[in-house]
Amino acid sequence: MQKIEYGDINKFLVSIGLVLIGLAVLTPYLYLKEDFGLFITTKEFNEFQEPIQSLILDKQKKVAFIQCIINWIPLVLSLSGIGLIIWGLRRWFERQSKIDERFDKEILILDLQIEKQSATEKLQNISRDLNEIQIGESSNPNQIQQKVFKKYLDVEKKVAELFESYNSPNFSIYTDIKIDKKYDVDILLRSKNNKFSDRIVEIKYFSDFLQTNILESALNRLNRTSNHYFKLTNKKIVPVFIVVYDKAKVNQESIEKSKKQLSEFTKEIDIFKRIKIEFIDENSISGFDVKSVLKK
């Protein structure tokens, strides 16, 4: 059985209202036009048998009753019709206002300045991340090894390709972008319908041991970006934080410790109520199930 559309109910209410108003106009006319076959002489009446006479008398009583209320019938029909029209239109306007509000939000999203990062900006962002990590790894934070730099690029590319190759029917995917010219985003997943929330994905790669202060710094950036996106679009958002590590240098105990620390760090931040945090071994990126962060 086909489901009745919300808009069809409103049309039905308005249609019934119009019919009732039409009846309010026609009823007095039809009543006054009809003689109901009651205009007979006494002689004719006496010629009928008693059952027929009873029917005629009963009909006269009913017509007399209608005669008493005939002035009220058009009023009741008119008020009922007007009431149904107002109800149907009100429901329609409420629905339309929600549609308009959603459309306005979509316009805001379209107006949201999303642009691809230039190659220079991408390299600067990776340099910033590596400089943060190098503070804890090297006496000279400006010495960024070319091998690690290339590895970081490769890791982010592989993760981005995972989402792109999954080709979800529910999301439009944007990689390596800037929002409003100041918020860097590794991956933005914009929902194509109202069933899913948008996702902002932050990727963090550690070639050595995990550092809590660096993880928290990345989460702070994700927090600022997510809040800015929400304020502009008023759309629900699910932040996603993906930490890629070298299994040869990071053990399971260290991962569990970091998960616990990040859980404590994020629990008081409102935008992180639905955050998804994933730890992935760099050699297992291809096996990561993207659906785990795309679920409702």
Secondary structure, 3 states (H helix, E strand, C coil): CCCCCHHHHHHHHHHHHHHHHHHHHHHHHHHHHCCCCCCCCHHHHHHCCHHHHHHHHHHHHHHHHHHHHCCHHHHHHHHHHHHHHHHHHHHHHHHHHHHHHHHHHHHHHHHCCEEECCHHHHHHHHHHHHHHHHHHHCCCCCCCCHHHHHHHHHHHHHHHHHHHHHCCCCEEEEEEEEECCCEEEEEEEEECCCCCCEEEEEEEEECCCCCHHHHHHHHHHHHHHHHHHHHHHCCCEEEEEEEEECCCCCCHHHHHHHHHHHHHHHCCCHHHCCCEEEEEEHHHHHHCCCHHHHCC
